[in-house]
Amino acid sequence: MLQDSRSANTNRAEEIVRYRLASVFALFEQPDVTEVSIIGGNNIWITRSGLREPVDLKVAEADLTGTLNALASSMGLSATPETVDAIVNAKFPGYRFSGVLAPTSAKGTSINIRKHSPKVFTLDDYVRLGAMPAEVAAFLAESVRRGDNMLAAGSTDTGKTTLLNALSREIPRDKAVLTIEDTLELNLVVPNWRQLETNAQKGLTATKLVEYAMRASPDRILVGELRGVEAASFLEAANTGHNGCMASLHCNSAYDAFSRLEILVLRADLGWPLSAIRQQIASTINTVVHMTRIKGKRVLNEVAVIKGYSPETGRYDFDYVYQLQPK
C-alpha cells in the first residue's frame, strides 16, 4: 500500500511537471540531448553530445516554482523560499532534478534536469566505440571478477555511472551484491541484488545505508557516487571483508581521486590522522579508472593500480596500466 501511494504521488508530480515544462521536455526528444539547465525562465541551456549550448526558449517563473512544489510534494515535503527547503532534489522515471527557488537563486528559480541513458553499456561497447583499448577492457573485467576494490572517477558528465554499470556486469553471477544510490541508475545482472535508494531529506543518508549494508553481509557493495561522509563508511566496508566494492567519485585525474577521497573521509570527523587515512586508502583501494570528455565524446583517460603509500614522501605509489595519449 505504501509503495502504491508513493507511486501515485510520483505519477501526479510527473503529470504536473510535464505540463508546466512541456517545451523543456520537448528538447529531450532529441536523442543527443542529455541535460537541460534553467537559470530563471529566460536563460536556458542544453547539453548536446557533451557540449553546452543556449536555446531560444522561455518558461514562466510560476511554472518553475510550480514544478519544484510538485516534486517536493510528491516526497511529502514542501518547497519553501529562503529556507533549506528552497533546495529540491527529486526524480521520476528517466529523469533527475535539482532545483533552487528564488530568491536563493538570485536570477530566478533554477532547475537542472538530467536524462538517464536508456542504454546500459558493456566494456565491449566501450571498445567498439573507441573509448578504451581492448586489452584495457580485458584487464578491468578480470579486476572486477577477482574482487578488486575500484573507483570509477571523472569530472562532471564524463560517464562515471555508465562506466560503473559496465564494470558491474563483470561481477560473477554467484555473488550477493548491494547497491546504494541517490538516484536508481545502476542495472546489474546478478540475481542476488539488493537495491537501496537514499532520501537525505528524510534522514536516509548514504552513510546509514552503507552501515546497514555492512550488517546485511553482501559479498560486494556498490555506491553510486561518494559525495560526503559516507566515504568513510565505504572505505571501512571495503577494508573489512567486502572485496569487490566499487563507487564513483568526482575528480580531475586518477591521482586526484585520492585527495578527493581523503577530504570526504576527513569530513566524517572520526579523529583519524591524515597519515592513517592515507594508509587505509592505499591498503583498501586497488584500482582507479578515470574518464574524461574530448570534443563531447566520453573516453577512458587513465587506469591506475595502487601499490602503496609512502609516509616519507606523502605520496601514493601508482602503476599506470593505461594513460590516454594526447593527439
VEXLO-267417 format. One record per residue (C-alpha): residue in one letter; x, y, z; chain. Coordinates in steps of 0.02 Angstrom, whole numbers, plus 50000, padded with zeros to 5 digits. Example, Ala and Ser with C-alpha at 12.3 -4.5 7.8 and 13.67 -1.06 7.14 Angstrom:
<nodes>
NODE  residuo      x      y      z  cadena
NODE        a  50615  49775  50390       A
NODE        s  50684  49947  50357       A
</nodes>
This chain:
<nodes>
NODE  residuo      x      y      z  cadena
NODE        m  50000  50000  50000       A
NODE        l  50143  50121  50043       A
NODE        q  50227  50084  49877       A
NODE        d  50062  50114  49786       A
NODE        s  50040  50283  49872       A
NODE        r  50217  50334  49832       A
NODE        s  50195  50282  49651       A
NODE        a  50032  50381  49637       A
NODE        n  50116  50536  49709       A
NODE        t  50259  50518  49586       A
NODE        n  50139  50496  49440       A
NODE        r  50041  50652  49489       A
NODE        a  50201  50752  49506       A
NODE        e  50260  50691  49336       A
NODE        e  50097  50746  49255       A
NODE        i  50113  50920  49331       A
NODE        v  50296  50938  49286       A
NODE        r  50272  50880  49107       A
NODE        y  50126  51001  49087       A
NODE        r  50217  51151  49160       A
NODE        l  50382  51114  49070       A
NODE        a  50312  51041  48908       A
NODE        s  50427  51147  48798       A
NODE        v  50578  51095  48900       A
NODE        f  50538  50909  48889       A
NODE        a  50518  50927  48702       A
NODE        l  50706  50960  48697       A
NODE        f  50737  50786  48768       A
NODE        e  50655  50709  48614       A
NODE        q  50820  50742  48528       A
NODE        p  50921  50585  48572       A
NODE        d  51086  50679  48587       A
NODE        v  51016  50799  48720       A
NODE        t  51055  50734  48894       A
NODE        e  51030  50885  49007       A
NODE        v  50932  51047  49020       A
NODE        s  50987  51189  49135       A
NODE        i  50862  51327  49176       A
NODE        i  50930  51485  49257       A
NODE        g  50770  51584  49278       A
NODE        g  50641  51574  49140       A
NODE        n  50741  51672  49012       A
NODE        n  50910  51583  49016       A
NODE        i  50901  51401  48964       A
NODE        w  51042  51287  48908       A
NODE        i  51053  51108  48844       A
NODE        t  51194  50983  48844       A
NODE        r  51202  50904  48672       A
NODE        s  51331  50767  48637       A
NODE        g  51428  50827  48788       A
NODE        l  51433  51011  48737       A
NODE        r  51330  51152  48815       A
NODE        e  51232  51273  48707       A
NODE        p  51094  51402  48739       A
NODE        v  50918  51379  48671       A
NODE        d  50790  51511  48622       A
NODE        l  50656  51463  48747       A
NODE        k  50566  51547  48891       A
NODE        v  50474  51473  49041       A
NODE        a  50366  51570  49163       A
NODE        e  50431  51587  49340       A
NODE        a  50264  51520  49403       A
NODE        d  50293  51358  49305       A
NODE        l  50467  51339  49379       A
NODE        t  50408  51363  49558       A
NODE        g  50257  51253  49523       A
NODE        t  50373  51116  49461       A
NODE        l  50478  51118  49619       A
NODE        n  50323  51124  49729       A
NODE        a  50252  50971  49641       A
NODE        l  50415  50875  49655       A
NODE        a  50435  50917  49839       A
NODE        s  50253  50872  49875       A
NODE        s  50275  50701  49792       A
NODE        m  50404  50662  49927       A
NODE        g  50296  50727  50070       A
NODE        l  50397  50888  50081       A
NODE        s  50367  51071  50043       A
NODE        a  50474  51189  49939       A
NODE        t  50491  51346  50046       A
NODE        p  50584  51501  49985       A
NODE        e  50732  51567  50086       A
NODE        t  50747  51410  50192       A
NODE        v  50845  51249  50173       A
NODE        d  50688  51181  50089       A
NODE        a  50716  51301  49945       A
NODE        i  50829  51164  49876       A
NODE        v  50736  51019  49797       A
NODE        n  50816  50859  49734       A
NODE        a  50695  50737  49655       A
NODE        k  50671  50611  49517       A
NODE        f  50542  50520  49417       A
NODE        p  50572  50378  49295       A
NODE        g  50706  50428  49170       A
NODE        y  50748  50598  49243       A
NODE        r  50839  50677  49390       A
NODE        f  50801  50853  49453       A
NODE        s  50897  50976  49558       A
NODE        g  50819  51146  49588       A
NODE        v  50831  51303  49695       A
NODE        l  50690  51428  49721       A
NODE        a  50712  51615  49700       A
NODE        p  50772  51723  49785       A
NODE        t  50904  51599  49844       A
NODE        s  50933  51576  49658       A
NODE        a  50959  51761  49625       A
NODE        k  50921  51759  49438       A
NODE        g  50757  51667  49458       A
NODE        t  50712  51490  49507       A
NODE        s  50844  51371  49440       A
NODE        i  50815  51191  49386       A
NODE        n  50935  51063  49315       A
NODE        i  50859  50909  49231       A
NODE        r  50966  50762  49179       A
NODE        k  50900  50621  49071       A
NODE        h  50956  50445  49114       A
NODE        s  51034  50350  48972       A
NODE        p  50916  50209  48918       A
NODE        k  51063  50104  48857       A
NODE        v  51170  50002  48976       A
NODE        f  51346  49989  48905       A
NODE        t  51464  49843  48924       A
NODE        l  51653  49852  48920       A
NODE        d  51643  49778  48745       A
NODE        d  51537  49928  48695       A
NODE        y  51674  50045  48755       A
NODE        v  51798  49952  48646       A
NODE        r  51682  49953  48496       A
NODE        l  51654  50140  48512       A
NODE        g  51840  50175  48528       A
NODE        a  51825  50236  48707       A
NODE        m  51953  50112  48776       A
NODE        p  52077  49984  48708       A
NODE        a  52026  49800  48707       A
NODE        e  52172  49748  48817       A
NODE        v  52122  49876  48949       A
NODE        a  51941  49817  48946       A
NODE        a  52003  49639  48973       A
NODE        f  52112  49698  49119       A
NODE        l  51964  49787  49201       A
NODE        a  51849  49638  49176       A
NODE        e  51972  49523  49262       A
NODE        s  51999  49650  49403       A
NODE        v  51811  49652  49439       A
NODE        r  51796  49462  49432       A
NODE        r  51935  49435  49559       A
NODE        g  51861  49563  49678       A
NODE        d  51972  49717  49668       A
NODE        n  51904  49872  49755       A
NODE        m  51882  50004  49620       A
NODE        l  51839  50187  49596       A
NODE        a  51759  50249  49435       A
NODE        a  51815  50430  49431       A
NODE        g  51792  50582  49321       A
NODE        s  51730  50760  49315       A
NODE        t  51550  50814  49280       A
NODE        d  51458  50719  49142       A
NODE        t  51603  50606  49093       A
NODE        g  51501  50447  49116       A
NODE        k  51554  50386  49288       A
NODE        t  51389  50296  49322       A
NODE        t  51385  50225  49146       A
NODE        l  51560  50154  49174       A
NODE        l  51511  50087  49345       A
NODE        n  51365  49997  49262       A
NODE        a  51482  49920  49133       A
NODE        l  51604  49863  49268       A
NODE        s  51463  49790  49372       A
NODE        r  51414  49675  49229       A
NODE        e  51578  49581  49256       A
NODE        i  51533  49533  49435       A
NODE        p  51516  49343  49446       A
NODE        r  51333  49294  49450       A
NODE        d  51351  49193  49610       A
NODE        k  51394  49349  49712       A
NODE        a  51272  49439  49826       A
NODE        v  51277  49625  49786       A
NODE        l  51201  49775  49874       A
NODE        t  51193  49944  49786       A
NODE        i  51165  50116  49862       A
NODE        e  51115  50264  49754       A
NODE        d  51038  50436  49767       A
NODE        t  50950  50403  49601       A
NODE        l  50922  50225  49542       A
NODE        e  51031  50210  49387       A
NODE        l  51132  50051  49410       A
NODE        n  51070  49899  49315       A
NODE        l  51153  49739  49375       A
NODE        v  51132  49565  49303       A
NODE        v  51172  49465  49460       A
NODE        p  51014  49381  49529       A
NODE        n  51057  49410  49714       A
NODE        w  51048  49600  49708       A
NODE        r  50977  49718  49839       A
NODE        q  50949  49895  49777       A
NODE        l  50939  50037  49906       A
NODE        e  50895  50218  49873       A
NODE        t  50941  50365  49985       A
NODE        n  50823  50501  50041       A
NODE        a  50933  50625  50132       A
NODE        q  50788  50746  50157       A
NODE        k  50706  50614  50267       A
NODE        g  50867  50556  50352       A
NODE        l  50901  50404  50242       A
NODE        t  51080  50454  50203       A
NODE        a  51209  50355  50107       A
NODE        t  51307  50337  50269       A
NODE        k  51161  50250  50356       A
NODE        l  51134  50135  50207       A
NODE        v  51318  50087  50196       A
NODE        e  51315  50048  50382       A
NODE        y  51161  49940  50353       A
NODE        a  51248  49855  50206       A
NODE        m  51392  49802  50317       A
NODE        r  51269  49712  50431       A
NODE        a  51174  49634  50287       A
NODE        s  51325  49530  50234       A
NODE        p  51329  49555  50044       A
NODE        d  51484  49496  49953       A
NODE        r  51502  49665  49867       A
NODE        i  51442  49842  49900       A
NODE        l  51423  49971  49761       A
NODE        v  51390  50156  49795       A
NODE        g  51326  50262  49651       A
NODE        e  51433  50411  49699       A
NODE        l  51537  50459  49851       A
NODE        r  51493  50640  49891       A
NODE        g  51510  50657  50080       A
NODE        v  51546  50573  50244       A
NODE        e  51482  50405  50179       A
NODE        a  51657  50388  50104       A
NODE        a  51724  50339  50275       A
NODE        s  51594  50200  50294       A
NODE        f  51626  50142  50115       A
NODE        l  51813  50133  50150       A
NODE        e  51782  50034  50308       A
NODE        a  51666  49913  50216       A
NODE        a  51792  49887  50076       A
NODE        n  51926  49851  50206       A
NODE        t  51827  49727  50311       A
NODE        g  51791  49578  50202       A
NODE        h  51682  49653  50066       A
NODE        n  51803  49628  49922       A
NODE        g  51750  49698  49754       A
NODE        c  51673  49859  49820       A
NODE        m  51651  49995  49690       A
NODE        a  51597  50177  49688       A
NODE        s  51606  50329  49576       A
NODE        l  51696  50488  49628       A
NODE        h  51705  50665  49558       A
NODE        c  51885  50719  49522       A
NODE        n  52001  50777  49383       A
NODE        s  52125  50633  49371       A
NODE        a  52160  50460  49440       A
NODE        y  52284  50530  49565       A
NODE        d  52164  50668  49617       A
NODE        a  52039  50532  49663       A
NODE        f  52138  50501  49821       A
NODE        s  52148  50681  49880       A
NODE        r  51961  50692  49848       A
NODE        l  51930  50532  49948       A
NODE        e  52040  50598  50089       A
NODE        i  51936  50757  50101       A
NODE        l  51773  50660  50108       A
NODE        v  51838  50543  50244       A
NODE        l  51904  50691  50345       A
NODE        r  51729  50767  50341       A
NODE        a  51668  50618  50442       A
NODE        d  51772  50686  50587       A
NODE        l  51821  50514  50652       A
NODE        g  51979  50577  50733       A
NODE        w  52092  50484  50612       A
NODE        p  52256  50572  50573       A
NODE        l  52282  50607  50388       A
NODE        s  52427  50484  50379       A
NODE        a  52313  50344  50444       A
NODE        i  52178  50389  50316       A
NODE        r  52305  50382  50176       A
NODE        q  52371  50214  50235       A
NODE        q  52193  50148  50243       A
NODE        i  52154  50210  50067       A
NODE        a  52314  50135  49996       A
NODE        s  52281  49966  50077       A
NODE        t  52098  49963  50026       A
NODE        i  52076  50034  49851       A
NODE        n  52157  49931  49714       A
NODE        t  52113  50019  49551       A
NODE        v  52056  50190  49491       A
NODE        v  51976  50209  49320       A
NODE        h  51964  50390  49262       A
NODE        m  51852  50452  49122       A
NODE        t  51858  50616  49025       A
NODE        r  51770  50705  48882       A
NODE        i  51858  50754  48721       A
NODE        k  51754  50856  48599       A
NODE        g  51597  50790  48682       A
NODE        k  51649  50606  48674       A
NODE        r  51669  50509  48835       A
NODE        v  51833  50412  48834       A
NODE        l  51945  50321  48957       A
NODE        n  52081  50437  49020       A
NODE        e  52181  50335  49147       A
NODE        v  52185  50167  49236       A
NODE        a  52296  50164  49389       A
NODE        v  52339  50020  49507       A
NODE        i  52387  50072  49682       A
NODE        k  52543  49991  49753       A
NODE        g  52550  50081  49920       A
NODE        y  52581  50244  50011       A
NODE        s  52747  50320  50065       A
NODE        p  52740  50416  50231       A
NODE        e  52911  50488  50191       A
NODE        t  52856  50573  50030       A
NODE        g  52671  50590  50073       A
NODE        r  52625  50517  49904       A
NODE        y  52534  50364  49840       A
NODE        d  52632  50242  49734       A
NODE        f  52544  50207  49568       A
NODE        d  52568  50098  49417       A
NODE        y  52476  50166  49268       A
NODE        v  52402  50024  49168       A
NODE        y  52340  50150  49039       A
NODE        q  52354  50336  49004       A
NODE        l  52269  50421  48858       A
NODE        q  52398  50498  48743       A
NODE        p  52357  50674  48680       A
NODE        k  52334  50688  48493       A
</nodes>
